[in-house]
Amino acid sequence: MLILIIFSINMNNVDIVGLGEVVVDWVTEIPNFPKPDEKINAISENYFSGGGTPNYLVDVARLGVSCGFIGAVGDDPYGDFLIEDFRNEKVDTKFTLKRKGKKTPVNFIFVVKGEKTIIQSPHMLTTKLDLTDLEETYISKSKVLHTTLIHPKLSERAIKLALEYGVKISIDLESQIAQQGWNNLKKMLLNADILIPNKEGPKMITKCKNSKDAAKKLVEYGIPIVIITLGNKGALVTTEEFQKEIPAYNSENIVDTTGAGDAFNGAFSVAYWIKNWTLEKSIKFANGAAALKIQKLGARTGMPNEAKLLQFLKENGEINLFN
């Protein structure tokens, strides 16, 4: 049984729709990983809203673009917490459903000197929507559908709807999804207008040893644009015409890299699909969003609004591009 959560702050159509999982992130900063049977004292303990697609949508919303989340939470206080946070961030929850008798996923994130390790909840795979819960109009009236493919049947249906109505398709391929292999995922991946993953997913699914070769192979397969985020190295964009690495901006205060890729993806979608900027300008905009995000603890805490992001870009030598 599903209960619709009527916490939507915008019952109209939205520009960007995200389909995926939403989780609570328990985040602890530690000086180092303990040895077996060893105890260490944590530096801090915190909890935040999280999940790849929801983080992406919060970034989109903070940059002033209307968006909504299609997905499920559990029938528990964690679910209420996540819904309330969506509402505060102005992410539409008309099709965010509460799954009776299910648990909201809780991920455990360990941060050592700014770099994160994530242990994902098994409930990410079980607390989800049914195919009948997908609303055709909600997707068909949007401009962009973004998904991580974590729930294959739901993703296939949503992508099919997007194709029918000319909605652009953005896919983030993480390594745990890429483990399913090309043959199991190609039907969805080949419908992507843009594949925008971190470096591990493409290497795993193509069996290439480096990101450049992996991206080229994915474009050869038929994906028109592949943008791979490379952490502190920036991003690698590959099309049939060219391949180029666009460097990251220096960040002197790296606190937590959790959500940096989601911040990049959200800002890129706003710039490329909504503002209709060029690929390179959109990637620089996205690199700026990621650089600001990593200066705060938590996946979403450091995600900027547009004014702050543009100011950062101008301070980093992009006056002509973003004036």
N, C-alpha and C positions, 0 to 999 in steps of 0.2 A: 504494500500500500504506500502511495506517495502523497505527501501533503504539500501543496503549493505554498511557498512563503511569499506573502504579499508585502514585501518590504521594498518594492521597486520604487525608485524615485523618478523614473521616467517610463511611462507606459507606452510611449511612442516607439517608432522604429529607431534603431541605432546604426551607426556607421560601421562599427567593427564588432563582430561576434566571436567569442572564444569558447571552444568546447574542450573540456578536459577534467582535471581533478583539482580539488581545492583541499588544502591541508592546514593543520596547525604545525608550526615549526617551533620545537623546543630547541633553543640555541644556547650552547654553553661555550664560553671561551676557556681554553686550557693552555698551559704553558708548553705541554708536549703530550704525546700519547703514552699512557702508562704501559709498563711491561705486564705480561700475564701475572695475575695475582698481586698486582701492585695498586696502591691507592694514591691519587694525587688530589690536590685541592684545585677546584675550578676558580677561574678569575671572576666569572660572572655567570648567571643563569637567567634566561629570558624566554618569553614565548611571543610569537608573532603569527600573523596570518601568512600563508604561503601557498605554494603550488605554482608550477611553471606558467600555465595559462592565466590564472588569476593575477599573478605578479605582472605579467605582460599587460593585462587589462588595466590594472591600477596605473601603470606607466602611461598608457594611452589616455586614461581619464585625466590624469594630472597635466597632460599636455593639451587638454581642452577638447578632446574628441569623444563623442558619445559612443558607449560600448556596453556590452552585456555578456554575462556569463551563463553558459548552458552546462549544467552539471548538478551534482548532488552532494549533500552533507548528511551526516548521521542524525539520528533522533536523540541528541544529547546537548549539553551546554556548549561543547566545542562548536557544534554546528551553529548554534545561536550566535556565538562569538564571531564566526566567519561571516555570517549573513550581515550582522550589524556592521562589521568592518567594510564590507562591500558597500553598504548604504552610505557610510561616512565618506567613502572614496568616490561616490557618484557612479558606481558601476551598477547597471541595471540587473535586477535579480528576478525578473518576471518568470524566467525559466530556470531558476536555481531551486531545486526541489529538496525537500527533507525526506529522507528515506527511513520509514518507520522500522524500528528494530535493528538498524544498522549502526555501526560506529563511525564517527568522523575520523579520518586518518590523522595520525600524529607522526610527524617525521622528527628524527633526532639529528641535530647538526652540531658538529664539533668544529670549532674554529681555532686554529693554531697559527699565530702570527699572520692573521688575515686570510689564510687559505682554509677553505671549508671541506669537510667530509660529511656526506649525508647518508643516513640509514633510513630507507623509506618504509612506510607502513604497509603491511599487507592489505589493509582496508582500502588502499587506493584502487585496488582491482575489483573490490566487491561492493563498495558504496558508490553506485553509479546509476545512471538513468536506464530505462528500457527504450527500445526503438520507438515505441508508440509515444514517448514523451517528447520527441523532437518535433518542434513546431515549424512547419514549412514556411509560413509567412515571415517568421522572425528572421530566418536565414535569407530568404529570397529578397527581402527589403533592405538587407545590409549591403555594404560595399566590399567587405573583407571577412573571410572566415579563417580563423587561426586555430590550429590544433596541434597536439603532440602525439596523436595516434595511440594514446594509452589504452583506449577502449576501441578495439578494431571495428566491431560491427557498427557502433555508433558513429565512428569516424567515417566509415564507408558511406553510410546513409547521408551524413551531413555533407560530405564532399560531393556526392551525387546531386543533392539539392542545389549546392552552390554552382555546379556545372550547368544545371538546367536553367538557372536564372542569371548566369553571367557574373556571379560573385567571384572575386579574386580569392585564391586559395594560398595560404601561407602555412607551411609546416615546419615545426621544430622537431628534429630527430635526435633524441638522446640515446646514449649507448645501450641502456637497458631495453629500449624498444628495438634498436638496430640488431640486437641479438636474435630477433626472430628471422632475420635473413631477408635478402632481396626478393626472393620468390614469394614470400608471404606478404611483403609490403609494397611491391612494385605497382600494384593496381592503384593504390592510393598515392604513392610518391610521384608517379608519372602524371598525375593530374595537378600537381602543385605548380602555381605560377612562380613561386619562390620557395626554395628550401633554405632554411635559415637556422642551422644547428650549431652546436659547439663542435670542437675538433674530433672528439672521440667517435660520435655516431657515424659520420661518413666513412672514416677509416675502417670501422668495424663492418659496415654493410658492404663495402667494396673490396675488403681485404687488401687495401693499399696501406703502405707503411707511412705515408705522409699526407698532409691535407691537400697539397696541390694536386697530386695524382688522384686522390679520392674525388676532389671536386671536378676534375676534368672527366673522370669516368662517369660521374653522375650526369654531367651535361651531355656526354656521348649517349647515355641511356635515353635521354629525352627531356630532362628537367631544364627549362630555359635559363634559370638564374639560380646559382648556388652561392650563398654567402655563409662562410664558416667563421665563427668567432674564435679568436686565438688568444683570449686572455690579455695579458699585458703587451702582446704583440699587435693587437688590433683586430682587423678582420680581412679575410681573403674573399674577394668577389670573383666569380668565374662565370662567363657566358660563352657562347660559341665564338664570339669575336675576340675576347680578351680575357686575361687573368691578371689581377692586380691586388697587391697587399696594401691596405690603407692603415697606417700605424695608429696605435692608441695614443691618447693624450697622457702625459705624465701625471701621476697622482702621488703626491708626497705623503699622503696619509691613508694607507690601505688598512682598513679596519676589518672588512668582511666582504668576500667576493660572492657570497650567496646572492643570487638574483641579478648578477651583472649581465648575464646573457639575456635574461628576460627584459631588463631595462633596455638593452640594445635592440632587441626585437620589437618592442613596443614603439620606441622612438623611430625606428626605421619604418615601420608600417605607417605611422602618422606622416612622416616626411615623404615617403615614396608613393603611397596609395592615396592619401588625403590631400597633401600639399602639391603632389605631382612634381616633386623635385627630381633631379637626376640621381642615378645610382650613387655616384661618388659623394655628392652633397648630402644625400640621405644617410650614407654610412658614417660620414663625419658627425652628423647630428646625433646618430645612434652611439658612436664612440664617446661623445661628450656625455650622454645620459649615463652610460656605463661607468665612466670615470667619476662622476658625482655620486653614483649609487654606492660604490665600494668604500666611500669615506664614512659610512654609517653602518652600525650593527643591525642585522635583519635584512631580509630580502627586499623590503619595500621602503624602509625608513629613509634612505638617501635618494630615492627617485625624485627628480626635480620637476617643477612646473616649467612652462615654456620660457618665462622671463628669466629665471635663474639659469636655465640651460643655455639660452642665447648669450647671456652675459658671460658665462664660462667660456663659450666658444670664442667670443670676441677677445677675451683676456688671453686666450691661447692662440692668437695670431690669425683668427678667421674673420677679421673685420670685413674684408671685401666680400666674402662668401655669405655672411649672415648679417650684413648691415641693413 
